[in-house]
Amino acid sequence: MGRGALGLALLALVGTALSEEPVSDGGLFRGLRPKHAAPVQWESLASGFDRTVLKFEGETLSEPPQQKLIPRRIELVVFRVDTARYSVRVLTASKVVGQKKAALSEVHRRVGALLTVNGGFFSKQGDPMGLVISDGKKEGEFNLNDGSGALAVYGGIVRIGWALPVSVASLQPDQALQNGPLLVEPLHVFGIVHIREKFFSRTIAALDNQGRLLIGVTRKMYGDKDEMFSGLNLYETAKIFYHPQEVGGLGASVALNLDGGTSSGMELSLGSHQDRVKVGIALPNFISVMPAK
């Protein structure tokens, strides 16, 4: 068995063994109450480019000793992109502005993108953690410890799956970004086992059952106490992407967690449709949706 095939087989076995969804976890969205319509309603921004906003409410316990319930409000902005009409690029700050890190808004503007979101994990020095390929050039090396999943683009076709097979395949993708974990693993397998109450801003790349790219970004915490948005933990995020649109989820066939927290952000420039989730820091890599082919 070749190296790539062996790695794929091992990852498949591990994924099957560790990815069973717990039986009792607080309901369909793990205690979150959907405040949006089900089935999910999409707004067409352009041909093959749609948007929806998923809204949830819930509570969480504060730190001991008080242990009081704190209300939570979540807004997840999701774009659905037909990649037969629009190209997807992995961009690096070094490629676009000639520096290790750059503002997301500047990269978005310079390349003339329709939609740009942050990419993967990186070191304090601004070096990418994991495989990064931008327009055919490798700018970050695969590392088994830097994320189990990867987004890859082959001749305009977007794929999301295990990172190891992408790194060892004889055919190098035009674009690639390693990160993780896989929230929904290939063949629609629930990907998160442990529940950790760490609520962060999230950026997610996924594919639906028609192969369309889904990009999700949470609104960030801001404003007065009554207007503050909360982040999500990985388990809640996986639930939202795993469950079908008929019950208020997204029904993704596969979903990949990208960098979150202070790195999470988005810029949309599509005609009269403008939107932004601000990023407070400079970043080394990005995922951009470019104008129609």
C-alpha positions as CSV (number, residue, x, y, z in Angstrom):
1,M,0.0,0.0,0.0
2,G,1.4,3.4,-1.0
3,R,2.1,6.1,1.6
4,G,-1.0,8.2,0.6
5,A,-3.3,5.2,0.6
6,L,-2.0,4.0,4.0
7,G,-2.4,7.4,5.5
8,L,-6.0,7.7,4.2
9,A,-6.9,4.3,5.5
10,L,-5.5,5.1,9.0
11,L,-7.3,8.4,9.2
12,A,-10.5,6.8,8.1
13,L,-10.2,4.2,10.9
14,V,-9.4,6.8,13.5
15,G,-12.3,9.0,12.3
16,T,-14.8,6.2,12.5
17,A,-13.6,5.2,16.0
18,L,-13.7,8.7,17.5
19,S,-16.6,10.5,15.7
20,E,-19.8,9.0,17.2
21,E,-22.1,11.7,18.4
22,P,-23.0,11.4,22.1
23,V,-26.6,10.4,22.8
24,S,-27.5,12.9,25.5
25,D,-26.1,16.4,25.0
26,G,-28.9,18.9,25.5
27,G,-30.9,18.6,22.3
28,L,-30.7,19.1,18.6
29,F,-28.3,22.1,18.8
30,R,-26.9,21.2,22.2
31,G,-29.0,23.7,24.2
32,L,-29.1,26.4,21.6
33,R,-32.6,27.6,20.5
34,P,-32.9,28.5,16.8
35,K,-34.4,31.9,16.2
36,H,-34.4,31.7,12.4
37,A,-36.7,30.0,10.0
38,A,-36.7,26.3,9.4
39,P,-36.1,25.2,6.6
40,V,-33.3,27.7,6.4
41,Q,-34.1,30.6,4.0
42,W,-31.4,31.9,1.6
43,E,-31.1,35.4,0.1
44,S,-29.7,35.6,-3.4
45,L,-26.9,38.2,-3.7
46,A,-26.0,37.3,-7.2
47,S,-26.4,34.3,-9.5
48,G,-24.8,31.4,-7.6
49,F,-24.0,33.5,-4.5
50,D,-26.4,33.3,-1.6
51,R,-26.4,34.4,2.0
52,T,-28.3,33.4,5.2
53,V,-28.0,34.4,8.8
54,L,-28.6,31.8,11.5
55,K,-29.6,33.1,14.9
56,F,-29.6,31.2,18.2
57,E,-30.2,31.9,21.8
58,G,-29.1,30.0,24.9
59,E,-27.5,30.2,28.3
60,T,-24.2,29.2,29.9
61,L,-23.1,29.0,33.5
62,S,-20.6,31.6,34.8
63,E,-17.4,30.6,36.6
64,P,-17.7,29.4,40.1
65,P,-18.4,30.2,42.8
66,Q,-21.4,32.3,41.5
67,Q,-22.6,29.7,38.9
68,K,-25.3,31.9,37.5
69,L,-26.9,31.6,34.1
70,I,-25.5,34.1,31.5
71,P,-27.7,34.6,28.3
72,R,-26.1,34.1,24.9
73,R,-27.0,35.4,21.5
74,I,-25.3,34.0,18.4
75,E,-25.5,35.2,14.8
76,L,-23.7,33.0,12.1
77,V,-23.5,34.6,8.7
78,V,-23.3,32.0,6.0
79,F,-22.5,32.4,2.3
80,R,-23.3,29.7,-0.3
81,V,-21.1,29.8,-3.4
82,D,-21.4,27.9,-6.7
83,T,-17.8,27.3,-7.4
84,A,-18.6,26.5,-11.0
85,R,-19.3,30.3,-11.4
86,Y,-16.8,31.7,-8.9
87,S,-13.1,30.8,-8.3
88,V,-11.7,30.2,-4.8
89,R,-8.1,31.2,-3.9
90,V,-5.9,30.8,-0.9
91,L,-4.0,34.0,-0.5
92,T,-1.0,34.9,1.6
93,A,0.0,38.3,3.0
94,S,3.5,37.8,1.6
95,K,2.1,37.2,-1.9
96,V,-0.3,40.2,-1.9
97,V,1.5,42.9,0.2
98,G,5.0,41.5,0.5
99,Q,4.9,41.1,4.3
100,K,4.3,38.2,6.6
101,K,1.0,39.5,7.9
102,A,-1.6,42.0,6.6
103,A,-5.1,43.3,7.3
104,L,-7.8,41.2,5.9
105,S,-9.6,44.3,4.5
106,E,-6.4,45.3,2.6
107,V,-5.9,41.9,1.0
108,H,-9.5,41.8,0.1
109,R,-9.3,45.2,-1.6
110,R,-6.0,44.6,-3.4
111,V,-7.1,41.4,-5.1
112,G,-10.6,42.6,-6.0
113,A,-12.3,39.7,-4.1
114,L,-16.1,39.4,-3.6
115,L,-15.7,37.7,-0.2
116,T,-12.6,37.2,1.9
117,V,-12.3,35.4,5.3
118,N,-9.3,34.5,7.5
119,G,-7.4,31.3,6.9
120,G,-5.6,28.9,9.2
121,F,-3.5,28.9,12.4
122,F,-0.2,30.7,12.5
123,S,2.7,31.3,14.9
124,K,3.4,34.5,16.9
125,Q,6.0,35.2,14.2
126,G,3.4,35.0,11.5
127,D,4.5,31.7,10.0
128,P,1.7,29.4,8.8
129,M,1.0,26.3,10.9
130,G,0.4,23.6,8.3
131,L,0.1,23.2,4.5
132,V,-0.5,26.4,2.5
133,I,-0.5,26.4,-1.3
134,S,-1.4,29.7,-3.0
135,D,-1.8,29.8,-6.8
136,G,0.3,26.7,-7.2
137,K,3.1,27.8,-4.9
138,K,3.7,26.0,-1.6
139,E,4.1,28.6,1.2
140,G,3.6,26.3,4.2
141,E,4.5,22.7,4.9
142,F,2.2,20.0,6.0
143,N,2.5,19.0,9.7
144,L,0.5,16.2,11.2
145,N,0.0,18.2,14.4
146,D,-1.4,21.4,12.7
147,G,-4.9,20.3,11.8
148,S,-6.5,17.1,10.5
149,G,-8.4,18.7,7.6
150,A,-7.7,20.8,4.5
151,L,-9.5,22.8,1.9
152,A,-8.0,22.1,-1.5
153,V,-8.8,23.4,-5.0
154,Y,-8.0,21.3,-8.1
155,G,-8.7,23.0,-11.4
156,G,-11.4,25.1,-9.9
157,I,-13.1,22.2,-8.0
158,V,-13.1,22.7,-4.2
159,R,-12.6,19.7,-2.0
160,I,-12.5,19.5,1.8
161,G,-11.3,16.4,3.6
162,W,-8.4,14.9,5.5
163,A,-5.1,16.9,5.2
164,L,-2.7,14.0,4.9
165,P,-3.9,12.6,1.6
166,V,-3.7,16.1,0.1
167,S,-0.1,16.5,1.3
168,V,1.2,13.2,-0.2
169,A,-0.9,13.0,-3.4
170,S,1.1,13.0,-6.6
171,L,-1.2,15.8,-8.0
172,Q,-0.6,19.0,-6.1
173,P,-3.7,21.2,-5.7
174,D,-3.7,24.8,-7.1
175,Q,-4.8,26.0,-3.7
176,A,-4.7,24.4,-0.2
177,L,-5.0,25.3,3.4
178,Q,-4.5,22.9,6.3
179,N,-6.4,23.4,9.5
180,G,-8.8,21.7,11.8
181,P,-10.6,19.9,13.3
182,L,-13.0,18.6,10.8
183,L,-16.4,19.4,12.3
184,V,-18.2,17.1,9.8
185,E,-15.9,14.4,8.4
186,P,-16.2,13.0,4.9
187,L,-19.4,11.0,4.2
188,H,-21.3,13.2,6.7
189,V,-19.8,11.8,9.9
190,F,-20.1,14.0,13.0
191,G,-16.6,15.0,13.9
192,I,-16.5,16.3,17.5
193,V,-16.6,14.0,20.5
194,H,-15.6,16.1,23.5
195,I,-17.6,19.2,24.7
196,R,-15.4,22.0,25.9
197,E,-17.1,25.2,27.0
198,K,-14.8,27.6,25.1
199,F,-17.0,30.0,23.2
200,F,-15.0,31.7,20.5
201,S,-15.7,33.6,17.3
202,R,-15.6,31.0,14.5
203,T,-14.8,30.8,10.8
204,I,-15.9,27.7,8.9
205,A,-15.5,26.3,5.4
206,A,-17.8,23.6,4.3
207,L,-19.4,21.9,1.3
208,D,-23.1,21.0,0.9
209,N,-24.4,17.9,-0.8
210,Q,-24.3,19.7,-4.2
211,G,-20.7,20.6,-3.8
212,R,-21.3,24.3,-3.2
213,L,-18.9,26.1,-0.8
214,L,-20.4,27.2,2.5
215,I,-18.4,29.9,4.4
216,G,-19.7,30.7,7.9
217,V,-18.5,33.5,10.2
218,T,-19.9,34.4,13.6
219,R,-20.7,38.0,14.5
220,K,-18.3,39.1,17.2
221,M,-19.0,40.3,20.8
222,Y,-19.6,44.0,20.8
223,G,-22.0,46.7,22.1
224,D,-23.9,46.9,25.4
225,K,-24.7,43.9,27.5
226,D,-28.1,43.4,26.0
227,E,-26.7,43.6,22.4
228,M,-23.7,41.4,22.9
229,F,-23.1,38.4,20.5
230,S,-21.5,35.2,21.8
231,G,-19.2,32.8,20.2
232,L,-19.6,29.1,19.8
233,N,-17.7,26.1,21.0
234,L,-16.6,23.5,18.5
235,Y,-19.3,21.0,19.4
236,E,-22.1,23.5,18.9
237,T,-20.6,24.6,15.6
238,A,-20.4,21.0,14.4
239,K,-24.1,20.5,15.4
240,I,-25.2,23.5,13.3
241,F,-23.3,22.3,10.2
242,Y,-24.2,18.7,10.7
243,H,-28.0,18.9,11.1
244,P,-30.1,19.4,7.9
245,Q,-31.6,22.7,6.8
246,E,-35.1,21.3,7.4
247,V,-34.5,21.7,11.2
248,G,-32.5,24.9,11.0
249,G,-29.0,23.5,10.4
250,L,-26.8,23.6,7.3
251,G,-26.7,20.0,6.3
252,A,-23.0,20.1,5.2
253,S,-21.5,17.0,3.8
254,V,-18.1,18.0,5.3
255,A,-17.0,21.1,7.4
256,L,-13.6,22.4,8.4
257,N,-12.9,24.7,11.3
258,L,-10.6,27.6,10.4
259,D,-8.7,29.9,12.8
260,G,-11.1,31.6,15.2
261,G,-11.1,34.1,18.1
262,T,-9.3,37.3,17.3
263,S,-8.3,35.9,13.9
264,S,-11.9,35.4,12.7
265,G,-13.2,37.9,10.2
266,M,-14.9,38.5,6.9
267,E,-15.3,41.1,4.2
268,L,-18.0,41.1,1.6
269,S,-18.0,43.4,-1.5
270,L,-20.7,42.3,-3.9
271,G,-22.4,45.2,-5.7
272,S,-24.7,46.9,-3.2
273,H,-24.1,44.1,-0.7
274,Q,-21.4,45.1,1.7
275,D,-20.7,43.4,5.0
276,R,-17.8,43.0,7.5
277,V,-16.8,41.1,10.6
278,K,-13.7,43.1,11.7
279,V,-10.4,41.4,12.5
280,G,-8.4,43.1,15.2
281,I,-5.0,41.7,14.1
282,A,-3.0,41.2,11.0
283,L,-3.1,37.7,9.4
284,P,-0.7,35.6,7.2
285,N,-3.3,33.8,5.0
286,F,-6.8,34.1,3.7
287,I,-9.5,32.4,1.6
288,S,-11.1,34.6,-1.1
289,V,-14.0,34.1,-3.5
290,M,-13.2,35.9,-6.7
291,P,-15.5,37.4,-9.4
292,A,-17.5,35.2,-11.7
293,K,-15.5,33.1,-14.1
